Structure formats: structure tokens, C-alpha cells
Amino acid sequence: MPNWCWNLTAGGSEHRALGNAIHAKLQANSVDLSTQDLQPIQDAAANLGLVVGMGMNEIDNTFSGSTLYNTYVIIGDDGSILNRHRKLIPTNPERMVWGCGDASGLRVVDTPFGRIGSLNHQ
């Protein structure tokens, strides 16, 4: 989780400018699942026959292109994205960074290594 969201106070112009600058960097470096942003990891999972679970900052460019999500993805041993789970309710300061998830990722997926599910607890 971005530590800065716990340390900046709302309202002050110097903190607002710094928060905006930091958030812009986070947004620019977030993963867009509608593009090939995860392709190198997907290719590695397929080449090695591994299932990969990873957390990330996700940007959804389908609608506004500005909402970030605290997301966990599971990539199958064939390189496909098996599940995407967005944290449902970010805590108070986290709401300055991430939007609320929609619960579509609250499920388990079958893999050669067993059934896997995930939650975001940050």
C-alpha cells in the first residue's frame, strides 16, 4: 500500500500538490489489464508451467481511465488471467488512492495445483 496516503493531511495546499504528484506517478505506473501490461509475466508463467498470484495497482481504462484499484490477479500455468479480485472496501485513507471493487473476483479458480482464491487485506 502506498505509505504516503497515511502521512498526507487533507486540505493543505502543499500536501495537496504533493499528493497529486505522487498519485499521478502511481497512476502512470499502474497495470491496465485491457492491454498487454502483464504479458511478460503471463509468458513466464506459461513457459515455466507456473501459477502466479500477485497484487498490483490496477487502472481501469474502460470507463474514466482514472480509477485505481488494489487488485490481486491469478495467472494460470497457460499464461491466462484466471481471476482478478479488486479490494471491496478500501479503508479510510486508502480511499484517497483506490476505488471500491465490485465482488466479481470473489471466487476460486481451478489450477493443476488445486483450487485457489484470494482476498486483499492491505
Backbone torsions as a table, in degrees:
resi	resn	phi	psi	omega
1	MET	NA	140.7	177.5
2	PRO	-63.2	114.4	-177.9
3	ASN	-63.4	-28.0	-175.4
4	TRP	-62.5	-27.4	-177.7
5	CYS	-68.8	-19.3	177.2
6	TRP	-84.9	-17.9	-172.6
7	ASN	-104.8	-17.1	-179.7
8	LEU	-88.9	139.5	177.3
9	THR	-98.2	145.9	179.6
10	ALA	-75.2	146.9	171.9
11	GLY	100.0	-37.5	-178.4
12	GLY	-72.8	133.7	-175.5
13	SER	-63.4	-36.8	179.7
14	GLU	-68.0	-38.7	178.2
15	HIS	-71.7	-35.8	179.3
16	ARG	-64.1	-43.9	179.7
17	ALA	-64.8	-43.6	178.8
18	LEU	-65.2	-44.4	177.8
19	GLY	-59.6	-42.2	178.2
20	ASN	-63.6	-41.4	180.0
21	ALA	-66.0	-44.2	179.8
22	ILE	-66.2	-43.1	-179.5
23	HIS	-63.2	-38.9	178.3
24	ALA	-61.7	-39.4	177.0
25	LYS	-65.5	-42.9	178.7
26	LEU	-62.2	-43.2	179.7
27	GLN	-62.9	-43.0	-178.9
28	ALA	-65.9	-25.2	-177.6
29	ASN	-105.3	11.1	179.2
30	SER	-82.8	157.0	-176.7
31	VAL	-86.1	132.7	174.7
32	ASP	-109.0	109.7	-176.7
33	LEU	-71.3	-11.7	177.4
34	SER	-83.1	-4.1	176.5
35	THR	-114.3	-164.7	-178.9
36	GLN	-98.5	26.1	-176.1
37	ASP	-56.2	-36.2	-178.7
38	LEU	-94.8	4.4	-174.1
39	GLN	-55.3	-42.3	178.2
40	PRO	-59.7	-38.4	179.0
41	ILE	-72.9	-39.6	176.9
42	GLN	-61.9	-42.8	178.8
43	ASP	-63.4	-42.2	179.7
44	ALA	-64.3	-41.6	178.1
45	ALA	-60.6	-44.3	-179.9
46	ALA	-66.7	-43.8	-178.6
47	ASN	-64.8	-33.8	-177.3
48	LEU	-98.5	-6.3	-178.6
49	GLY	67.0	36.1	-177.3
50	LEU	-107.6	152.2	168.2
51	VAL	-99.6	129.7	-176.7
52	VAL	-116.4	131.0	171.0
53	GLY	-116.7	130.0	-177.0
54	MET	-150.8	144.3	173.6
55	GLY	-91.8	154.1	-178.4
56	MET	-163.1	165.0	167.8
57	ASN	-91.5	121.0	-177.4
58	GLU	-110.4	138.5	171.9
59	ILE	-111.6	135.5	-178.9
60	ASP	-104.6	103.7	-179.5
61	ASN	-87.3	4.7	-179.8
62	THR	-66.8	-38.4	-177.4
63	PHE	-110.0	-93.3	-174.2
64	SER	-83.4	-26.8	-175.5
65	GLY	74.4	14.1	-178.5
66	SER	-126.0	-14.4	-179.0
67	THR	-82.7	130.7	175.8
68	LEU	-103.4	149.6	178.3
69	TYR	-129.8	144.4	170.1
70	ASN	-84.3	103.7	-167.4
71	THR	-120.7	146.3	172.9
72	TYR	-123.2	127.2	178.6
73	VAL	-115.7	150.7	171.3
74	ILE	-117.4	123.3	-179.9
75	ILE	-107.2	127.1	-177.4
76	GLY	-75.0	167.8	-179.5
77	ASP	-68.7	-6.2	173.6
78	ASP	-99.0	1.9	179.1
79	GLY	90.8	-2.6	-179.7
80	SER	-82.7	151.8	175.1
81	ILE	-82.2	113.7	-176.9
82	LEU	-84.0	-33.7	-178.8
83	ASN	-157.2	148.0	173.0
84	ARG	-129.7	120.4	177.5
85	HIS	-117.6	121.3	175.9
86	ARG	-97.5	132.5	178.5
87	LYS	-50.9	132.2	-173.8
88	LEU	-69.7	-56.3	-175.5
89	ILE	-129.4	101.2	174.4
90	PRO	-63.5	145.0	177.9
91	THR	-70.6	175.2	-171.1
92	ASN	-45.8	-64.9	-178.8
93	PRO	-69.2	-25.7	178.4
94	GLU	-63.5	-25.0	180.0
95	ARG	-66.1	-16.9	175.0
96	MET	-74.9	-13.3	-175.2
97	VAL	-112.9	-50.0	-169.9
98	TRP	-116.2	149.8	172.0
99	GLY	-85.4	171.2	178.4
100	CYS	-81.5	141.2	176.7
101	GLY	-79.1	175.8	-174.4
102	ASP	-116.6	7.2	177.1
103	ALA	72.9	3.6	179.5
104	SER	-67.3	-19.9	-179.8
105	GLY	-93.8	5.7	179.0
106	LEU	-81.0	75.6	-179.8
107	ARG	-156.8	166.1	174.7
108	VAL	-104.4	157.1	178.3
109	VAL	-124.9	147.0	177.2
110	ASP	-83.9	133.4	175.9
111	THR	-134.7	167.5	176.3
112	PRO	-62.4	-15.5	-176.9
113	PHE	-101.9	3.1	-178.5
114	GLY	120.7	-179.7	179.4
115	ARG	-82.9	136.4	-176.9
116	ILE	-128.9	137.2	173.2
117	GLY	-131.5	173.7	-178.8
118	SER	-152.5	154.8	172.0
119	LEU	-136.0	155.7	175.0
120	ASN	-104.7	125.4	-175.1
121	HIS	-120.4	3.4	-177.5
122	GLN	-64.1	NA	NA
